[in-house]
Amino acid sequence: GATRKREYEQILFTEADRLIELQKKSGYELSMQPEDFVWGSNMVVADNGILLLMASKVLGDDSYVDYAADQLNYILGRNAVSYCYVTGYGSQTPENPHHRPSEALGKAMPGMLVGGADGNLEDPYAKAVLAKIPKERCYVDNAQSYSCNEVTIYWNSPLVYLLANFK
């Protein structure tokens, strides 16, 4: 019972503090390392924000909330490419997501989180236009770049959780 609870709290505390240390080293207050910029990296960002919010609730430390807000700020445009990664919002927003309904409409449906920077260049379009660019800048707004600009439900769900906490 209580011992197991303390063990889980320690795991949460250790991971939250690891994320904060990464964040302190980042120019964008982001809790990621270069190798974390993978296909769907924005889900990693949002998941990190959720973990920090959980740490705040479990450990009773409100400072974690500010670190979680920084993850949301990254998604909303405080990042290396200055994109708000949510379609239809911000001064620079994805207009060409890899999303068949949007492609059929000829314009991006608003409110969708795209995958984000993918330093592994995992589609032909990304390989053609993003070679030799730092991993955190490997984003292109083109429907052909499914590894950067795809939309999925499981990337959007952690965004909804973050947004609900900062209403």
C-alpha positions, 0 to 999 in steps of 0.5 A: 500500500503506502510503500508502493505509493511512495515508490510511484511518487518517487518515479514520478518525481524523478522523471518530472525533475529530469524533464525540468533539467532538460527544459532549463538547457533548452532555448525554448524551455522545452523538455526534450533532447535532439533525439526526441524530435521523432515522428509525432514529436509534438505528442512527446511534448504534450505527454511531457506536459501531462507528466508535469501536471500530474507531478504538480497534483501528486506532489502538491508543488505548483511550480510544475504547472509552469513547466507544463505550460512551457510545453503548451507554449512550444506547441502554440508557437514558441519553437524553432520554426515559429509555427503554432502546430495547431491548424487554424491558430496563430500567425503561422499555422499548418495549412497543408496537413497530411490529413485526407479530409483537409486535402479533399476540402482544399484547406486545413480543418482547424484545431488539429495538432500536427506531428511536428519536427522530425529529425529522422526525415522519415518521408521522401519529401522531408528528406528532399527539403530538410537535409542537414537542418538541426533536428528541432527545425525539421518541420515542413508544412506540406501534405506530402511530409507525413512524418512532419505534418500528419494528424492523428487522434492519439497526438491530439488527445494529450493536447486536449488534456493540456488545454483543459488544464489551462482553460 
